[in-house]
Amino acid sequence: MNPVEEIIPKQYYTIGEVAKELDLTTSLIRFWETEFREINPKKNRKGNRVYTPKDIEVLRKIHY
């Protein structure tokens, strides 16, 4: 890991990073977006979902 990343945590994570961290599939995360209004990730200029640490915490609670 880059020393800068250890000091400054990332503000946004890709769906792949979130899926790997929570041991979920990306398709399940996308499905949950349709089922739970609490999950509303932003999209970057390319249209890719980007998740904040708060979004990840909501996903973690739903998974639990």
C-alpha positions as CSV (number, residue, x, y, z in Angstrom):
1,M,0.0,0.0,0.0
2,N,1.1,3.5,-0.8
3,P,2.3,5.4,2.4
4,V,0.0,8.3,1.4
5,E,-3.0,6.0,1.3
6,E,-2.3,4.9,4.9
7,I,-2.4,8.5,6.1
8,I,-5.3,9.7,3.9
9,P,-8.1,7.2,3.5
10,K,-9.8,7.0,0.1
11,Q,-13.0,9.1,-0.2
12,Y,-14.5,6.9,-2.9
13,Y,-14.4,3.2,-3.7
14,T,-15.4,1.2,-6.8
15,I,-18.1,-1.4,-6.7
16,G,-15.4,-4.1,-7.2
17,E,-13.4,-2.8,-4.2
18,V,-16.6,-2.8,-2.0
19,A,-17.6,-6.3,-3.2
20,K,-14.2,-7.7,-2.4
21,E,-14.1,-6.0,1.1
22,L,-17.5,-7.3,2.0
23,D,-17.2,-10.7,0.3
24,L,-20.2,-10.0,-1.9
25,T,-20.8,-10.1,-5.7
26,T,-21.2,-6.8,-7.6
27,S,-24.5,-8.0,-9.0
28,L,-25.9,-8.4,-5.4
29,I,-24.8,-4.9,-4.5
30,R,-26.5,-3.5,-7.6
31,F,-29.6,-5.5,-6.8
32,W,-29.6,-4.1,-3.2
33,E,-29.6,-0.6,-4.7
34,T,-33.0,-1.3,-6.1
35,E,-34.3,-2.8,-2.9
36,F,-32.9,-0.4,-0.3
37,R,-33.3,3.4,-0.7
38,E,-30.4,3.9,1.8
39,I,-28.0,2.7,-0.9
40,N,-27.5,5.5,-3.4
41,P,-24.0,5.7,-4.7
42,K,-22.8,8.5,-6.8
43,K,-21.6,8.0,-10.3
44,N,-18.4,9.4,-11.8
45,R,-18.1,11.0,-15.2
46,K,-17.8,7.6,-16.8
47,G,-21.0,6.5,-15.1
48,N,-19.3,4.0,-12.8
49,R,-20.7,3.7,-9.2
50,V,-18.5,5.2,-6.5
51,Y,-19.1,4.4,-2.9
52,T,-18.2,6.5,0.2
53,P,-17.2,4.9,3.5
54,K,-20.8,5.8,4.7
55,D,-22.3,3.8,1.8
56,I,-20.0,0.9,2.7
57,E,-21.2,1.0,6.3
58,V,-24.8,0.8,5.2
59,L,-24.0,-2.2,2.9
60,R,-22.2,-3.8,5.8
61,K,-25.3,-3.4,8.0
62,I,-27.6,-4.8,5.3
63,H,-25.3,-7.8,4.8
64,Y,-25.3,-8.5,8.6
